[in-house]
């Protein structure tokens, strides 16, 4: 029996969507977004603060007729989904006992990309499968007679009770079909079409390959422009410095101090041409116009046990007192109070104050933690970008040609930190204004997925950089004396005026006399 549900948009507009028991929630989302004139790729559905599984039908979702659904903004980061592909015979015989292959794929992959991923052999243990380019010869009732023309066999993908068998259906992503978490089983079969294999390949090129080639070309162009700008900056910095033959390498080290840019001195005998090349590398290394950038390298810990685990703290330091309980009560009370939304003027004032605060930041120290637990620390100014940080990291690497990523730590809970998760190799985004870095920051070095495992086990730093590493000195944290004996005295010391109030024998403030509460004053009156 047909019914309807109400969908409330982010701007509080409401639309009514008619549904049947077999209507998928993805269809409800698409119809609601069409009526609200928004893109369905950017939203999810919630019902009573519970995110709905868009792959379910209205009958199995547990919704009642006339339910009130809410549109919520979808996260930009795709989630990983465990996708299993059930193969038809005879391909299923290659993967006993169930005849299926599985792999974790992002939720923004289209069905066509999923099929191509399984077809590439990465998830099938190196066994190449032909899924998207199958052709069958034209025969006469199964005999050898016939023209022998190859006709295209299009894959049919069954997701629960939905069948996807057209190129338009294959353009839908897993997220658009309602699969944003967990796993999904795709059953594969093939159906012969009336199109020849040549015509089908041309149609496939119109649907899919054009978009892939454009995306690949744009990515390659962006990487090429970034490398050109980086090489131009390094050559400009090298030209601005003093000529290499007039300033020997020891002079550079003495001027820069023990924490200056690294001099890759060779450990074995090297021809004169190679020595000259190393000297020129030292001159080109600085990425700032003021000279070599100071770098501090810290060695890896020698013990597998963290230094914090060796500290012995008394159990009383972790015991909550009355002041902690009252502070928690104040936070709960403040969280339960109704608050007025800020006006446009207040929002503009906050934005101006935030911009002024970021403009006042003149430098920030960034420490990069490497895979072998070595770390390096630099100081960057307002004009330094993500490309500058990447260039500084490459100067210390033994294999600077390998791809990597620099990840920022996650924001603290309860803070409005909108930092990006990765610092990109982008010469246009500054570290302070672009990534909103205003304090000392730790970034983690992550190898790209294309780097082989045997290369990751090699020493990360070049020899000259590892020789300058110093041990991390952990300062001794003094024990805080328990002044006042804890409890209410601590709260009074922290609160200010309450510390000077006299207390009676029962421990209550207000002097020796008993103060009658207001609710008790009404008793006894005639």
PAKEPA-350062 format. One record per residue: residue in one letter; x, y, z of N, C-alpha, C in turn. Coordinates in steps of 0.05 Angstrom, whole numbers, plus 5000, padded with zeros to 4 digits. Layout:
N
aXYZXYZXYZ ...
This chain:
526
x501749765000500050005000501850255000 x501150434983502750684980502350865004 x504450995012504251195033506251415026 x506851585046508751805041510351855066 x512651995061514352075083515052375079 x515752505100516652785099519652805101 x520852955084523752995085524353295090 x525853345111526553625118529353685110 x529753895094532353965084533954115105 x536454175098538154325117537254615121 x535654715102534554985106531754985117 x530954755129528354715141526054705122 x526554685096524354645077523454355077 x520854305074519754035076518553965049 x518953705042517753595017516553325025 x514553245010513152995014513952804991 x514752564998515552364978513752124981 x512552034959510851804960512651554958 x511951354974513551104975511750864975 x512850644966511550384967513250204986 x512249974994513849805011516449714997 x516549704971518949624957520749844948 x520050094956521650324948524250334964 x526550354950529050374964529450664975 x530850674997531350935010533151114993 x534750994975536251164957534351314938 x532251184929530251324912528851544927 x528351494953527151714970529051954971 x531651894975533552114976533752264950 x533752124928533952254902531452424896 x529052314902526652474897526552724915 x527352694940527352924958529353134949 x531753054941533753244932532953374905 x531553234888530553354863528453574870 x526753524889524753724896525953964911 x528153914926529454134941531654264924 x532054164899534054284881536854274892 x537654044904540354004914541353744903 x543953704905545253454895544953234915 x544053004906543652774924546352644932 x548552714918551152604925552252714951 x551152934961552353074984550753035010 x548652865009546952845033546252555039 x545552515064544552255075541952305089 x540552095097538052115111538352015139 x537052165157536952085186534052085195 x533551915214530851895227531251875257 x530452085271530752095300533652055308 x535452205297538252205302539551935295 x538351775279539451515271539851525241 x542251475232542851465203541651225191 x540251265169538851045155540650905135 x540350645132541750495112540250525086 x541350675067540050735042539750505024 x541050285030540850045013538349885019 x536849945040534549805048532049915034 x529949755034527349855024525749975047 x523550105040521850225060520750015079 x520149775069519049565086521049465107 x523549435099525549325117527049545134 x526449795129527850015143526750065171 x524349965177523150015203521750275206 x521350425184520050685184517050645184 x515650825196512650815197511651005176 x509150975166508051165147507951445158 x508651635141508751915150511251985166 x513351825165515751875181517052135172 x518252265192519652525186522652465184 x523752495161526552445156528052715153 x530652705159532252945157534552905138 x535153115123537553115105539953205121 x542053055121544553135134546753125113 x548753295117550953315098552753075100 x553452955077555152725076558052815079 x559652645092562552695095563952685068 x565852865064567352865038569252635036 x569952515058571852295057570352035052 x571051885031569651635026570451425047 x568551245053569051035072569850775057 x571150595071571950345059569750135062 x569049995040566949795040568149535031 x567449325044568349055036566448955015 x567448944990565848864967566648584959 x564648404957565048134948563648094922 x564947964903563847914876563547614872 x561047534869560447254863560547204833 x562447034825562946994796561246764786 x560446784760558946554748560946344739 x559946104734561745894722562245974693 x564645904682566745744694568745904710 x568446174712570346334727570346264757 x568046184767567846124795569445884803 x570145704784571745474790574645544797 x575445784789578245864795578545954824 x576445994838576546104866574845924884 x575845684889574345514908574645624936 x572745554955570445374949567845524941 x567845794946565345944941565246084914 x567446094900567446224874567046524875 x568246654895567946944897570547074905 x570947324898573247484906572247724921 x573947834938573148064955575448254958 x574748504962576748714966575448954979 x576949104995575949355007576349584987 x574149714980574149934961572850184972 x573550424962572250664972569250674963 x567650814979564850824972564251014949 x566151174940565651344916566451204890 x567050944891567650794866564950734852 x564950774826562650694810562650384807 x560250284798560049994794562049914772 x562450084752564350014730567150004741 x567850194759570550194771570949944788 x568849864802569049624819569649374801 x568149354778568649134760571449144749 x572349374741575049404730577149334752 x576549404777578449334799578749034802 x576548894801576748604803577948484777 x577548614755578548514730581548544728 x582748744742585548794740587348584752 x586148414769587648194781588848254808 x588348504819589548574845588048414867 x585448374864583948234885583547944878 x584447854855583947574847586547414847 x588447494864590947344868592447324841 x592447534825593947534801592547404777 x590147294781588747174759587047374745 x587647434720586247634705583547524697 x581447694700578747624693577847814671 x576247714653575147874631572147914638 x571548154648568848224657567548424639 x568948634632567848864618568248854588 x569748664577570348654548569948374537 x567748254543567147974534565747984508 x566447794491565147764465564547474460 x562347414447561547144441561047124411 x561946914398561646884369558746814362 x557946924339555246864329555146584316 x553546414327553346134317550446074311 x550045844300547345754292546545524310 x544945594331543945394350546245244364 x548345394369550545274384552545114367 x552045094341553844954323555945144313 x557845034298560045194287559045364264 x556645314253555645474231554845754240 x555245944223554546224229556746414219 x556146674222558046874212560546884229 x560446814254562746834272563247114282 x561447294277561747574287561647574317 x563447724330563447744359561447944368 x559647864386557648034398558248074428 x557548304437558448384464556648254485 x557948154506556548054530556748254552 x554548374559554548584579554248454607 x555748544627555548434654552948524667 x551648344681549348394698550148364727 x549748584742550448584770547848594787 x547648404805545248384822546148464850 x544948684861545448774888542848734903 x542748524920540348454934538148394914 x536148574910534048524891534148714867 x536248874865536549054843538548944822 x537848974797539548884775540549124760 x543149134756544449354741545549224716 x544449314693545249174667545549374645 x545849634650546349834630548750004637 x549850144617552150314623551350554640 x548850634639547950854657547850754685 x546950504690546950404717549850364728 x551650294710554450254719555850514727 x554650744721555850994729555151074758 x553350934770552550994798554750884817 x555251044837557250964857555950784879 x557650654894556650494917555150674937 x556150914941554751094959552051174949 x551751224923549151284912547151054914 x548150814914546450584917545850514946 x546950674965546250644993548350505009 x550650434998552650275012554850465021 x554650555046556550745058558250625080 x557650375088559250245108558649945107 x560249785121559849495122560749355097 x559249175087559949015063557548975045 x558148885021556048835001556948604983 x554948444975555448214958554248274930 x555948264910555048314882555148044867 x552847974856552647724840552947794810 x554747674797555447744769554447524750 x553347614728552547444706552947594680 x552647464658553047594632550647544614 x550047744597547847724579548747814551 x548047654531548847714503547147934493 x548348134479546948354467546948344437 x545548524424545548534395547648724384 x549448824401551549004392554048844387 x555448914366558048784361560048884382 x562148734385564148794405565549064399 x565949124373567249374365565449614373 x562849594366561049814373560749844403 x560749624418560549644447563049774459 x565349704448567849834459567850134453 x566750214430566550504425564650634444 x562450504450560450624469561650634497 x563150434504564450434530566450674532 x567850724510569750944511568251214514 x565851234503564351484507563351514535 x562651294548561451304575563651344597 x565851194594567651174617570451274611 x571651204589574551254585575051554582 x573151704571573651994568573952124595 x572252064614572452184640575052094654 x575751844652578251754665580651884653 x580751914626583052044613583252334621 x580952474623580952754631581952784659 x581052614677581952634705584952574707 x585852374692588752314692590452534681 x589452654659590952874647591153114666 x588953174680588953394698590853344722 x590853094731592653034753595653054745 x596252954721598952964711599853254706 x597953424696598653704691599153844718 x597553784739598053914764600653834777 x601353574774603953484785606253604770 x606053634743608153744727608554044735 x606354194738606654474745607854504772 x607154324791608254344818611254294818 x612154094802615054034801616554264787 x615354394767616654614754616954854773 x614854904789615055124807617155074829 x617254814838619254754859622054774848 x622454674823625154704812625854994807 x623955154799624455434795625255574820 x623755504842624455634868627155554878 x627955294874630555204884632855334867 x632355364841634455484825634755784831 x632455914837632656194844634156234870 x633556054890634956074915637956014912 x638655834894641455774890642956004877 x641556154859642756384845643156614865 x641256634884641456864903643656824923 x644556584928646656534947649356594935 x651456574952654156624942655056404924 x656956454905657956244887659256014903 x658855764894659855534908662855514909 x664355584887667255554889668555734909 x667355964915668556154933668056084962 x665855934968665255864996665455564999 x667455465012667655175015665555065034 x665254805033663154675050663554715079 x665954695091666254745120665255015128 x665655225112664655485119661655495122 x660255355104657355345106656455215132 x657854995140657054855164657555035189 x659755185188660355345211658455575214 x657555685192655655905193652855815202 x652155575193649455485199649255355227 x651455275239651355145265650754855263 x650454725286649954435286647254355277 x645354545273642654475265641854595239 x643754615220643254735194642554525174 x642354605149641754415128643854205126 x643053975117644853735117646753745094 x649353685100651453665080651853365073 x650953275050651252995044654152915037 x655852905057658652835051658852545045 x660452465025660652185017662252035037 x661551775041663051605059665351455046 x665351445020667551315005668751514986 x670951424973672251604954670451654930 x670251914923668451994902670052174882 x669552154856670952324838670352614843 x672052784832671853074837669253184826 x668253074804665653164793663353114812 x663352884825661252824844661353004868 x663753074877664053254900662953524894 x663453614870662353874862659353864861 x658253644852655253624851654153634878 x655353494898654353504925654453784937 x656653934931656854204941654554374929 x653954344904651854494892649154414904 x648754164912646254084925645854224951 x648154274966647954414991647154704986 x648154824964647355094959644555124950 x643454924936640654934926638654844946 x639554734968637654614988635854825001 x636855065009635155255023632755325007 x630355315019627855395005627055665012 x628355805031627656075038629856265027 x629056505022630856705011632856805031 x632356765057634156875077636556705083 x636756465071639056295076638056015084 x639955855093639255575100637255565123 x635355385121633355365141634355175163 x634055265188635055105211633254855214 x634554635218633154385222634354235246 x632654125262633553975286632553685282 x634453495282633753215278634053065304 x631952915311631952755335632052465328 x633652315343634052025338631651865349 x631451625340629351445348629851345376 x627851285392628251185419629550905418 x631250845437632550585438630950375451 x628950455467627250255481624550245467 x623450005467620749965456618550055475 x619150105500617250205519617150505519 x614850635517614750925517615751045543 x616951275541618151405564616051465585 x613551525577611451585596610751355613 x611251105603610650865619612550825642 x614850945641616750925663616151115686 x614451305682613851495704611951365724 x612551395749610951285770609351505783 x606751495781604951695793603351565815 x602751725835601151625857598251585849 x596951395861594151345854592351585862 x593151745882591551975890591352185868 x593352185850593252385828590952335809 x589952095807587852025789585052005803 x584952055829582452035843580952295841 x578452295831576952555829576052645856 x576152905860575253025885572553175880 x571653315901569153455899569153685879 x571553805875571654025855571353915827 x572353675821571953555795569053485790 x567653385810564853325807563253575802 x563753785817562254035813562854165786 x565354135777565954245750564454085729 x564253825733562753665714559753745714 x558653795738555853885740555454155726 x557354335728557154595715557154555684 x558854375674558954325645556354205636 x555154015651552653905643550354115643 x550454285663548354495664548654685641 x551154765635551554945612550754815585 x551254555583550554415558547554385555 x546054385577543154345575541654605572 x542954835574541555085571541155165542 x538855285536538355375509540055625503 x541255625480543055835472541955965446 x542156225445541356375422543356345400 x542456305375544256295353545656565348 x548156565341549456825337548356965313 x548257235314547357395292549457425271 x548757545248550657595227552957775236 x552257975252554458155262556358005280 x555257825297557057665315558757475299 x557557355278559157175262561457325247 x560757565237562857725224565057805244 x564157875268566157945288567957715296 x566857475298568457235303570357185281 x569357205256571157155233573457365232 x572757615238574857825238576857775260 x575957685284577757625306579557385299 x578357185286579956955278582057025257 x581257205238583157285218585457455230 x584757625250586757775263588657595279 x587557395292589257215307591157065289 x590256965266591956825248594057015235 x593257265231595157465219597357525239 x596857505265598857565285600957345288 x600357105277602256885279604556935260 x606956965270609257025253610956775246 x610756575263612256325257610956095272 x611455855262610355615274612455395270 x612755235291614655015289613154755283 x614154615263612954365254614954145257 x614153925270615853695273614653465256 x616253345240615453125223616552865235 x614752675239615452415250615652215227 x617952085225618551905202617851615210 x617751435190617051155196618951015215 x621451085215623350945233623651085260 x621651255267621451395293623551615295 x625151675275626651925274624752155269 x625552385277623852625272625552865267 x624453055253625753305246623953545251 x625053765259623454005266624554245252 x622754405241623354655227621654875238 x622455125232620855365237620055485211 x617455535207616355645182614955905187 x614956075167613756335169611156355154 x609956595152607256625139607356565109 x609656595096609756555067610456275059 x611056095078611755825072609255665066 x609355485047607155325037607555035043 x605554875034605754585037608054475020 x608454604996610754514980613454564993 x613654775009616154825024616654605044 x614554525058614954305078615654045064 x614453985042615153735027618053745017 x618953985008621654004998623653965021 x623054065045624854035068624953735076 x622753595074622753315081624453155060 x624153225035625653085014628653115017 x629553345028632353395031633653195051 x632053085069633052905089632752615081 x631152555061630552285054632852155038 x633351905043635251755027634251694999 x631551674996630351634970628251854966 x629152094958627252314955625352284931 x625852094914624152064890621551904896 x621351784920618951614926616651794935 x614251724928611951884936611251834966 x610152044979609452025007607252235012 x606152225037604152405046604852505074 x603952745081604352865107601652905120 x601052765141598352765153598452925179 x596453095182596053245207594753075228 x595253125254593752965274590853045274 x589052865284586152925285585753155305 x583653315301583053535320582153425347 x582553585367581753505394578653515396 x577453345411574453355414573553605427 x571453725416570353975426571654225415 x573454195396574754435384573754475356 x573754715347572954785320575354795301 x576854585300579254565283578454445256 x578554615236577854525209580254465192 x582454365204584854305189584354085169 x585654095147585553875128587053635140 x586353405132587553165142590453125131 x590953235107593553205094594653475087 x597253505089598653745079599553675051 x598353795031598953725003601353874993 x602553764972604953884960603954104941 x602854314953601554534938602954794943 x604054924923605555184928603655414933 x601055384931599155604934597855614962 x597955404977596655395003598855425025 x598655645040600655695061600055525086 x602155485102601855315125600255455147 x600555715151599255855173596455935165 x596056075143593456165135591855945122 x593155785105591655585090590855345107 x592655245124592055015141591455095170 x591355355176590555455202592355355224 x594955345219596855255239597755495255 x597155505281597955735297599755655321 x600155395325601855305347603655085337 x605354985354607154765347605554525338 x606254405316604654195303606353955297 x605253725301606553475294605153355269 x606753295249605653155225606952885222 x605452695212606352415209606952365180 x609252245175610152165148608851905142 x607451885119606151645110607151575082 x607951335078608751245051606251215033 x606651275008604451224989604050924985 x601650854977601050564974602650434952 x603750594934605250474912608150404920 x609050484943611850434952611950144961 x613749974950613949694958614749664988 x614049434999614649385027617649355032 x619149245014622049205018623449475018 x622449675003623649935004623150085030 x620750035042620150165067621850075090 x623049835087624749735109627549855108 x628349985087630950105084631150355102 x633650445109633950685125632650925112 x631151075128629651295117631451545112 x633051625131634651865129637251795114 x638351995100640951965088643051965110 x645351865104647351825125648252075139 x648652295124649452545136647352655155 x644752605149642652705166642452535191 x642752275189642652105212644952155232 x647252235222649552295239649052535257 x647352725248646852965263644552935283 x643352695284641052655301641852675331 x640252795347640752815376638552685391 x639152605415637252465432635052645442 x632652545444630352705455630652715485 x630652955496630852985525628153045536 x627152865553624552895565624853055591 x623653285594623953445618622553305642 x623653345665622353235690620153425698 x617753305701615453455709615353455740 x615453685753615453685783612653605793 x612653475816610153395828608853645840 x606253675835604753905846604053845875 x604954015893604353975922601354005927 x600253845944597453845950597054055972 x596754305965596454515985593454535992 x592854516017590054536025588754276031 x589954046024588853796031586753686013 x586153815989584153715971581353775980 x579453665966576553705972575653985969 x574154085989572954345987575054565989 x577254516004579354716005580554765978 x580854545962581954585935580154755918 x577554705921575654855905575755145913 x576055195938576155475947578655615938 x580855465938583355595928583155655899 x581855475884581555525855579455725849 x577355735866575155915860575656205867 x577356255887577956535894576556615919 x574156745917572856855941572056645961 x571356405952570456195970572656105989 x575256155982577456066000577656226025 x576556486025576856656048574456646066 x572356486059570056476076570556306101 x569656386124569956216148568155976146 x568955766158567455516158566855436187 x564355326190563655226216564654946221 x563854826242564854556249563954346229 x561654386216560754186197562054216170 x563754426167565054456141563654636122 x561454766129559954936111560855226114 x560855366092561655646093559555816105 x560356056114558456246124558756306153 x560856216166561256286194560156066213 x560056136239559155936259556155906260 x554556116253551656106255550555946233 x548255806239546955636219545055816203 x545255806177543555976159541155806150 x538655906157536255756150535755786120 x535255556106534655576077531955696073 x531555796048529055936042526555756043 x526855506035524555326035523555256063 x525355296083524555236111523355466125 x523555706114522555946128519555956129 x518155826110515255836109513855666130 x515255466141514055286161513855426188 x511655376202511255476229509655736230 x508955846207507356096207504456016209 x502956166225500056116229498456316213 
